[in-house]
Amino acid sequence: MEKETHIEGYSEIVQRTFSDRKRTNILKRAEQSTIVFLLPKVPKFISPNLLTLMGTLGSGLVFLAFVLGTYLANWYLLLGIIGLALNWLGDSLDGRLAYYRNIPRRWYGFALDIIADWIGIVLIGFGYYIYAESGTQIVAFSFVALYGWSIIISQLRYKITNEYSIDSGFVGPTELRFIIAFILILEVLFHGSITYLAGSIAIILFIINVIDSLKLLKLGDLRDKNQD
């Protein structure tokens, strides 16, 4: 009986907190289970806005890790992993907490989330720009520009389909955080590897964005035809 009650409670939280968006990322199940586990444990004094701020500060810590790694010691890059964890915690729980507490502000939250995501990726990209060796800063610029492109695609997809998704197939923001953390670890172990790894990620992002853009144009064309 206790197990059934637990399952019902889990399903109720999932229905209330995840019904506003579609997720397709690889870590969807693990991420969703973790969020459902954490939501009831968030102290009352912590608001969704405070969590959004926490997520942005996490990105700021990644920026700081790059700066310290540039001017002090390479191993300071590992602080960026803590920053990515804080960023995930704030970014993943802020909107979900609002829905969990039945205080969602759909359009306010939507706008704030996009603004915070953009500020966060600019901080991370700028930090890498400072850390990057001369002649490779273009990789940092490309990463920020391509991530911004993916954000634009998600907003246009929402406008055309009225279905909000932050993932590109099996890859979403959570997977990207894991990839960045992995790159930071490898850079500490093998100095200089970040250029090749980040460059590879930029190329992959470019390919994904091109594919998603073509799909988006087809969706737009289909909607135009259905309206005729």
N, C-alpha and C positions, 0 to 999 in steps of 0.2 A: 504494500500500500504506500509506504514511504517513497519507494522508487517511482511509482506511478505519479505521485504528487510532484516529485522532482521533475519528471519528464514534462508534465503539464505546465509547470512553472517555466521551464526552459522554452517550451513552444510558445507560450504566451509572450515572453520577453522578446523572442525572435520576431514574432508577428508585429509587435508594437514598435520595435526599434529598427527593423530592417526593411519594412514594406515600401519605403520611399525610393529605393534604388536597387538596381540589378547588379550583382557581382558575378564575375566569371573567372576571377584569378585563381591560381593554383592553391594558394593558402587560404581560400575562402572558408572552409570548414574549421580549420584550426583557429583562424582569426576570429570568426564569429563566436566560437565556443569560449575563447579567451575574453572577448568583450562582454558576453553574457555573464561570465563568471565575475568580472570586475565591476559591472554596473551597480549591483546592489551594495557593493562595498565602498563606493565613492562617498566620502563624508558630505553631509548636507551643506556645509559652508562652501564647498567647491562647486562653482557654477559652470555651465557649458562655456561661457566666455572666458573664464579662468583657465579652462582646459585648452581653449584655442590659443591663449597667450602662452601656456606651457609648451604647446607644440611649436610655436614660433621661437621661443627661447631655446628649444632643442636644436632648431636649425642654426640659431646663433652660436650654440656651443660647437656645432660642426665647423662653422666659420672660424671660431676661436682656435679650434684644434688645428686647422690648416695654418693659421698665423703662427701659433706656437711651434708647429712642426717646421715652419720656414725659418724662424729666427732663433729657436732654442735647440730642440732635439726632435728627431724624426718620430720617436715613439709617442709624442704628444698627439699624433694622429689618432691614436686609440681612444682619446677622449671623444672623438667624433662618433664612435659607436654608442656611447652613452647619450650623446646628443640625438642620434637617430632613434634610439629607444624612447627618449622623452618626446620627440616629434611624433612618433607613432602613437604613443599614449594619449597625447593631447589631441592630435588630429583624428584619431579613430574613435575617441570617446566623447568628444564635445557634442556633436550632433546626436549621437546615439543616446547620450545622457538626457538631452532635452526631450527626446521622444519617450524615453523610459519614465521620466518624471511627468509626462503629459504636459510639457510646457514648450512645445516646438514653435519656432517662428520660421516657417518654411523659407520664405524669400529672404529674410534677414540672414538666417543661417546659411542659406545658399550663397549669398553675396559675400558674407564674411569668410566662408570656407575657401572660396576661390581667391579672395584677396590674400588670406593667410598662406595658402599654398604657393602663390606667386612670390610673396615676400620670402618664404622659406627657401624656395629653390634658387632665388637670386642670392640669398646669403650663402648657401652652399656653393653655388657656382662662383661667386666672387672670392670666397675663401680658397677654392681650388685655383682660381686665376692668380692669386697672390703666391700660392705654393708652386705653381707650374714653372718649369724651367723656361728660360728665354727661348722663344720661338714655338712653344707648345701651348701658349695661352689660348690659341684659337680653339683648342679642344674644350676648354672651360666655357668659352663663349658659345660654341656649338651645342654643348649640353643644355645650357639655359634656354637657348633659342628653340631647340627641338622639344624640350619639355613644355615650353610655352605653346608651341604648335599643338602638342597633344592636349593641352588644356582647352585650347580653342576648338579642337575637334570634338571634345566631349560636350562643350556647351552648344555647338551647332547641332550635334546629334540629339541633344535634349530638345532643342527648338523644333527640329524636324519630326522627331518620333514621339516626343513627350515622355520619353523613357530615359531616366538619368543613369548613366553608367560611367564610372571613373577608371575602368579597366580597358586595356587593349588586348583582347583575347585572354590568354592565361596570365598575363603580366599586369600588375596593378602597382599602386604606390608602395604597398607593403613589400612586394617582391623587389622593387627597385631599391628600397632601403637595405634589404639584405645584400643585394649586389654591391651597393656602395660600401657597406660595412666590410664585405669580403675584399673589396679593392683596397680599403684602408689597411687591413691586416697584411695583405700581400705587399703593399708599399713599404710597410715597416720592416718586413722580412727581406724584401728585394727592392731596394731603393731604385726608383726610375721606372718600375713596372706600371705605375699609375697612368703614365702617358699612353701606353699601348692598350691597357685595359679600358680606360675611359674613352679612348678613341674608338675601340671596338663597340662599346656601349652606344656611343654617338651614332655610329654607322647603323647599328641595329635599330635604334630609335628612329633614324631617318627612314629606313625601310618600312618599319611599322607604321609611321605617320603617312607615308605615301600610300600604303595599302588601305589604311583607315580613311584617308581623304578620298580615294576612289570609291570606296564603299559608301561614304557619306554623300558623294555626288549622285550615286545611283539611288540612294534613299530619297534625296531631294527631287530627282527626276521622277521617281515613282509617285511621290506625294503630289507633284504638279499634275501628273497625268490623272490621278484619282480625283483631283479637284476640277478637272475640265468636264 
